[in-house]
Amino acid sequence: MKRVILLVIFLGMASVAAGEVSTRVCLADGNTPIPPVDPNFPHVYPDIMVGTRLTIIVDSNVAEYWSGDLAVADANMDYGLLSGRDYNDTTHDWEGSRFPAAGVEACVWEWVEAGIDGFTLYTGSTGIEVGDWFIIDYTATNIGDCNVGFYDHSISWFDPIYYLTFSHVRTRDFDRSTKVDFVDFAMLASYWRPTDCSDPNWCEGTDLDVDGDVDPNDLMLFVNYWLEKTE
């Protein structure tokens, strides 16, 4: 039995050590990584506010040709939006969404299909390097959960190898200034203790737990996102 366990551990280590293409999620700056909620669930991320923009970076530790997709489908499209950078009308390529390490003639094409919002990613045939290959922006557009599928064509063209899971909560950026700051705190304080907050306004959004009033519970929900940016 011990030999079987050791063999499983060895094979698991070997699979990690083998070359792979993967994703990481960062803030809008593309540099600050967002850690998962739990290391045991590496693609489930902390709650983000509606309006927050993140970046999904596709990177690789091997310099080999690769193609795949990032996409949201069906009901997920109501909650999250993927977008590319610097569209080229001539080549129909989102050229700002690919990095030099993806190689010569790498391309990012929008996935155009009913019920799908996504991008197809191709490395070039030459000049491929280890490192960051592609960057796609992600925006939380509505309260709820969104799953972004990551596809590796060498494994399957039809089924994602995993989902990036995001949960969206009410914004704390009440004045839409792209930052949660003292102006937003003042708005929350101005509605302190009313008992008539209701749908759809919920006291300009300050009744964060939508229970009809602005109280300490809403304050706790607010401070958890202090100084965070929505873009």
TATA-V436565 format. One record per residue. RES is the residue in one letter. SS is DSSP state (h for helix, s for strand, l for the rest). PSI is psi in whole degrees, 0 to 359 (NA if undefined). D_LAST is the distance of its C-alpha to the last C-alpha in Angstrom with 2 decimals. Layout:
# TATA-V436565
RES/SS/PSI/D_LAST + RES/SS/PSI/D_LAST
This chain:
# TATA-V436565
M/l/319/52.48 + K/h/322/51.12 + R/h/322/51.40 + V/h/315/49.34 + I/h/315/46.58 + L/h/322/46.63 + L/h/318/46.50 + V/h/316/43.44 + I/h/317/41.69 + F/h/314/42.77 + L/h/324/41.52 + G/h/318/38.17 + M/h/321/37.90 + A/h/321/39.02 + S/h/325/36.35 + V/h/320/33.64 + A/h/334/35.31 + A/l/156/35.61 + G/l/142/33.24 + E/l/156/30.23 + V/s/133/27.01 + S/s/182/24.17 + T/s/156/20.44 + R/s/150/18.04 + V/s/133/14.52 + C/s/168/12.07 + L/s/178/8.64 + A/l/337/6.41 + D/l/348/9.08 + G/l/2/11.67 + N/l/330/13.92 + T/l/107/13.35 + P/s/149/15.03 + I/l/115/14.67 + P/l/152/18.32 + P/s/165/19.84 + V/s/321/21.22 + D/s/129/24.72 + P/l/336/26.15 + N/l/345/28.54 + F/s/77/25.79 + P/s/352/23.71 + H/s/17/21.44 + V/s/121/20.57 + Y/s/159/17.31 + P/l/160/16.51 + D/l/139/15.19 + I/s/153/11.49 + M/s/148/10.34 + V/l/136/10.24 + G/l/346/7.06 + T/l/137/5.38 + R/s/130/5.02 + L/s/174/7.89 + T/s/139/10.62 + I/s/119/14.26 + I/s/129/16.74 + V/s/122/20.37 + D/s/170/22.82 + S/s/148/26.58 + N/l/16/29.38 + V/l/149/31.86 + A/l/71/32.36 + E/l/155/33.53 + Y/l/141/32.84 + W/l/150/30.40 + S/s/150/28.85 + G/s/192/26.68 + D/s/156/23.91 + L/s/128/20.59 + A/s/150/20.74 + V/s/147/20.23 + A/s/152/23.35 + D/h/233/24.99 + A/h/335/23.63 + N/h/334/20.55 + M/h/342/19.32 + D/h/348/19.01 + Y/l/331/16.27 + G/s/150/14.14 + L/s/130/13.47 + L/s/144/13.98 + S/s/146/13.53 + G/l/181/15.21 + R/l/139/14.99 + D/l/72/17.59 + Y/s/135/20.09 + N/s/113/23.68 + D/l/332/25.92 + T/l/313/29.02 + T/l/351/28.40 + H/l/33/25.99 + D/s/136/23.99 + W/s/78/20.24 + E/h/338/21.30 + G/h/352/17.98 + S/h/8/17.47 + R/s/143/20.66 + F/l/158/21.65 + P/h/328/25.18 + A/h/343/26.30 + A/h/350/26.29 + G/l/169/29.38 + V/s/133/31.03 + E/l/22/30.36 + A/l/155/27.54 + C/s/155/25.65 + V/s/114/22.77 + W/s/142/23.86 + E/s/138/22.31 + W/s/105/24.23 + V/s/108/25.74 + E/s/145/27.61 + A/l/131/28.01 + G/l/13/26.08 + I/s/136/23.93 + D/s/111/20.42 + G/s/187/20.19 + F/s/139/21.05 + T/s/134/24.28 + L/s/129/24.29 + Y/s/132/27.43 + T/l/170/28.30 + G/l/179/30.87 + S/l/341/34.52 + T/s/163/34.91 + G/l/16/33.07 + I/l/137/31.08 + E/l/159/30.09 + V/l/139/28.90 + G/s/203/25.21 + D/s/130/21.83 + W/s/314/22.54 + F/s/156/19.57 + I/s/127/15.78 + I/s/135/14.21 + D/s/146/10.64 + Y/s/131/10.37 + T/s/131/8.63 + A/s/114/10.23 + T/l/342/11.93 + N/l/157/14.76 + I/l/128/16.44 + G/s/192/18.52 + D/s/147/18.93 + C/s/133/18.12 + N/s/125/20.07 + V/s/117/19.17 + G/s/136/22.47 + F/s/117/23.12 + Y/s/139/26.36 + D/s/112/28.76 + H/l/338/31.40 + S/l/344/33.96 + I/l/310/33.93 + S/l/139/33.31 + W/l/345/32.12 + F/l/335/31.86 + D/l/133/30.61 + P/l/149/27.51 + I/l/336/28.46 + Y/s/167/25.85 + Y/s/141/22.87 + L/s/121/19.44 + T/s/123/19.15 + F/s/140/16.09 + S/s/130/16.60 + H/s/133/14.28 + V/s/171/15.08 + R/l/143/14.81 + T/l/148/11.88 + R/l/357/12.88 + D/l/73/10.70 + F/l/328/13.82 + D/l/6/13.55 + R/l/39/10.15 + S/l/2/9.43 + T/l/12/5.78 + K/s/138/8.01 + V/l/111/11.03 + D/l/199/13.94 + F/h/331/17.53 + V/h/318/17.03 + D/h/321/15.81 + F/h/320/18.72 + A/h/323/21.08 + M/h/317/20.23 + L/h/317/21.03 + A/h/328/24.15 + S/h/340/25.29 + Y/l/14/25.70 + W/l/125/27.34 + R/l/17/30.15 + P/l/161/30.45 + T/l/17/31.98 + D/l/24/31.14 + C/l/136/27.47 + S/l/167/27.48 + D/l/140/25.80 + P/l/355/23.73 + N/l/322/22.43 + W/l/50/23.13 + C/l/54/23.32 + E/l/30/19.98 + G/l/356/18.41 + T/l/341/19.77 + D/l/79/22.37 + L/l/330/20.11 + D/l/8/23.11 + V/l/51/24.42 + D/l/8/27.93 + G/l/349/28.77 + D/l/165/28.23 + V/l/114/25.86 + D/l/188/27.39 + P/h/329/27.01 + N/h/319/25.59 + D/h/324/22.58 + L/h/318/22.30 + M/h/319/22.32 + L/h/328/19.57 + F/h/310/17.51 + V/h/341/18.18 + N/l/342/17.19 + Y/l/22/13.48 + W/l/128/14.31 + L/l/11/11.92 + E/l/152/9.14 + K/s/148/5.51 + T/l/354/3.81 + E/l/NA/0.00
